[in-house]
Amino acid sequence: METFYYEVVSIDGDYANLKRTDIESDELKLVARALLPPEIREGSRLKYEWMQYSLI
């Protein structure tokens, strides 16, 4: 499985916008907050591995 790294750019209700940080990309990924760790804030850094997000 591949590992991806993201930063939480914004939180809008039940969703968060994530930006990839391990590659050059301006594209945002909209993810339901239910899939993310509950303690995330704007600026939090996340690792996506084995279909699971975790704080780093």
Backbone as JSON Lines, residues from 0, in Angstrom:
{"i":0,"aa":"M","n":[0.84,-1.19,0.0],"ca":[0.0,0.0,0.0],"c":[0.88,1.25,0.0]}
{"i":1,"aa":"E","n":[0.4,2.26,-0.7],"ca":[1.12,3.52,-0.73],"c":[0.78,4.37,0.48]}
{"i":2,"aa":"T","n":[1.67,5.3,0.79],"ca":[1.46,6.25,1.88],"c":[1.38,7.65,1.28]}
{"i":3,"aa":"F","n":[0.39,8.43,1.7],"ca":[0.21,9.8,1.23],"c":[0.2,10.73,2.44]}
{"i":4,"aa":"Y","n":[0.69,11.95,2.24],"ca":[0.72,12.94,3.32],"c":[-0.13,14.14,2.91]}
{"i":5,"aa":"Y","n":[-0.9,14.65,3.88],"ca":[-1.83,15.74,3.64],"c":[-1.72,16.79,4.75]}
{"i":6,"aa":"E","n":[-2.18,17.98,4.41],"ca":[-2.37,19.05,5.39],"c":[-3.83,19.46,5.33]}
{"i":7,"aa":"V","n":[-4.43,19.7,6.5],"ca":[-5.82,20.17,6.55],"c":[-5.81,21.66,6.22]}
{"i":8,"aa":"V","n":[-6.41,22.01,5.09],"ca":[-6.44,23.39,4.63],"c":[-7.62,24.13,5.26]}
{"i":9,"aa":"S","n":[-8.78,23.47,5.29],"ca":[-9.96,24.1,5.88],"c":[-10.93,23.02,6.35]}
{"i":10,"aa":"I","n":[-11.77,23.42,7.29],"ca":[-12.81,22.54,7.8],"c":[-14.14,23.25,7.58]}
{"i":11,"aa":"D","n":[-15.07,22.55,6.94],"ca":[-16.37,23.13,6.63],"c":[-17.45,22.15,7.08]}
{"i":12,"aa":"G","n":[-17.91,22.33,8.3],"ca":[-18.95,21.45,8.84],"c":[-18.47,20.02,8.98]}
{"i":13,"aa":"D","n":[-19.09,19.1,8.27],"ca":[-18.76,17.68,8.36],"c":[-17.67,17.25,7.39]}
{"i":14,"aa":"Y","n":[-17.04,18.21,6.72],"ca":[-16.02,17.89,5.72],"c":[-14.76,18.7,5.95]}
{"i":15,"aa":"A","n":[-13.64,18.17,5.48],"ca":[-12.37,18.88,5.54],"c":[-11.73,18.85,4.15]}
{"i":16,"aa":"N","n":[-11.07,19.94,3.8],"ca":[-10.32,20.01,2.56],"c":[-8.87,19.7,2.87]}
{"i":17,"aa":"L","n":[-8.33,18.69,2.18],"ca":[-6.96,18.27,2.41],"c":[-6.13,18.55,1.17]}
{"i":18,"aa":"K","n":[-4.86,18.94,1.4],"ca":[-3.93,19.19,0.31],"c":[-2.75,18.24,0.45]}
{"i":19,"aa":"R","n":[-2.38,17.57,-0.64],"ca":[-1.22,16.67,-0.62],"c":[0.03,17.47,-0.35]}
{"i":20,"aa":"T","n":[0.9,16.95,0.5],"ca":[2.15,17.64,0.79],"c":[3.36,16.84,0.33]}
{"i":21,"aa":"D","n":[3.15,15.6,-0.09],"ca":[4.29,14.78,-0.53],"c":[4.58,14.94,-2.02]}
{"i":22,"aa":"I","n":[3.71,15.64,-2.74],"ca":[3.92,15.96,-4.15],"c":[3.48,17.39,-4.4]}
{"i":23,"aa":"E","n":[3.91,17.96,-5.52],"ca":[3.46,19.29,-5.92],"c":[2.04,19.19,-6.46]}
{"i":24,"aa":"S","n":[1.09,19.79,-5.76],"ca":[-0.29,19.76,-6.21],"c":[-1.08,20.88,-5.54]}
{"i":25,"aa":"D","n":[-1.9,21.56,-6.33],"ca":[-2.79,22.6,-5.79],"c":[-4.19,22.05,-5.6]}
{"i":26,"aa":"E","n":[-4.39,20.8,-5.98],"ca":[-5.7,20.17,-5.9],"c":[-6.05,19.85,-4.45]}
{"i":27,"aa":"L","n":[-7.31,20.1,-4.07],"ca":[-7.79,19.78,-2.73],"c":[-8.67,18.54,-2.78]}
{"i":28,"aa":"K","n":[-8.62,17.77,-1.71],"ca":[-9.43,16.56,-1.6],"c":[-10.45,16.79,-0.49]}
{"i":29,"aa":"L","n":[-11.72,16.63,-0.8],"ca":[-12.79,16.79,0.19],"c":[-13.04,15.45,0.87]}
{"i":30,"aa":"V","n":[-12.89,15.43,2.2],"ca":[-13.0,14.18,2.96],"c":[-13.97,14.39,4.12]}
{"i":31,"aa":"A","n":[-14.84,13.42,4.35],"ca":[-15.77,13.49,5.48],"c":[-14.99,13.43,6.78]}
{"i":32,"aa":"R","n":[-15.34,14.29,7.72],"ca":[-14.62,14.34,9.01],"c":[-14.76,13.04,9.79]}
{"i":33,"aa":"A","n":[-15.8,12.27,9.51],"ca":[-15.98,10.98,10.2],"c":[-14.83,10.03,9.87]}
{"i":34,"aa":"L","n":[-14.14,10.24,8.76],"ca":[-13.01,9.39,8.37],"c":[-11.68,9.88,8.93]}
{"i":35,"aa":"L","n":[-11.69,11.07,9.54],"ca":[-10.46,11.7,10.04],"c":[-10.39,11.63,11.56]}
{"i":36,"aa":"P","n":[-9.18,11.76,12.12],"ca":[-9.07,11.8,13.58],"c":[-9.89,12.98,14.13]}
{"i":37,"aa":"P","n":[-10.6,12.8,15.24],"ca":[-11.49,13.86,15.75],"c":[-10.75,15.12,16.2]}
{"i":38,"aa":"E","n":[-9.48,15.04,16.51],"ca":[-8.75,16.2,17.04],"c":[-8.1,17.07,15.96]}
{"i":39,"aa":"I","n":[-8.42,16.86,14.68],"ca":[-7.8,17.66,13.63],"c":[-8.21,19.13,13.74]}
{"i":40,"aa":"R","n":[-7.33,19.99,13.28],"ca":[-7.56,21.43,13.18],"c":[-6.99,21.87,11.84]}
{"i":41,"aa":"E","n":[-7.32,23.08,11.41],"ca":[-6.7,23.62,10.2],"c":[-5.2,23.68,10.44]}
{"i":42,"aa":"G","n":[-4.44,23.18,9.49],"ca":[-2.99,23.14,9.61],"c":[-2.46,21.79,10.11]}
{"i":43,"aa":"S","n":[-3.35,20.92,10.57],"ca":[-2.93,19.59,11.02],"c":[-2.34,18.81,9.85]}
{"i":44,"aa":"R","n":[-1.35,18.0,10.15],"ca":[-0.73,17.15,9.13],"c":[-1.18,15.72,9.34]}
{"i":45,"aa":"L","n":[-1.53,15.07,8.23],"ca":[-2.08,13.72,8.29],"c":[-1.29,12.77,7.4]}
{"i":46,"aa":"K","n":[-1.31,11.51,7.79],"ca":[-0.74,10.45,6.96],"c":[-1.88,9.51,6.61]}
{"i":47,"aa":"Y","n":[-1.97,9.15,5.32],"ca":[-2.99,8.21,4.85],"c":[-2.28,6.93,4.45]}
{"i":48,"aa":"E","n":[-2.58,5.86,5.18],"ca":[-1.94,4.58,4.93],"c":[-2.91,3.48,5.32]}
{"i":49,"aa":"W","n":[-2.99,2.44,4.51],"ca":[-3.88,1.31,4.77],"c":[-5.32,1.77,4.96]}
{"i":50,"aa":"M","n":[-5.73,2.71,4.09],"ca":[-7.12,3.22,4.09],"c":[-7.52,3.89,5.41]}
{"i":51,"aa":"Q","n":[-6.54,4.51,6.09],"ca":[-6.81,5.15,7.38],"c":[-5.96,6.42,7.5]}
{"i":52,"aa":"Y","n":[-6.57,7.48,8.03],"ca":[-5.87,8.74,8.28],"c":[-5.4,8.77,9.73]}
{"i":53,"aa":"S","n":[-4.16,9.27,9.93],"ca":[-3.65,9.45,11.29],"c":[-2.87,10.75,11.36]}
{"i":54,"aa":"L","n":[-2.89,11.38,12.54],"ca":[-2.14,12.61,12.76],"c":[-0.64,12.31,12.83]}
{"i":55,"aa":"I","n":[0.15,13.25,12.29],"ca":[1.6,13.13,12.44],"c":[2.15,14.39,13.08]}
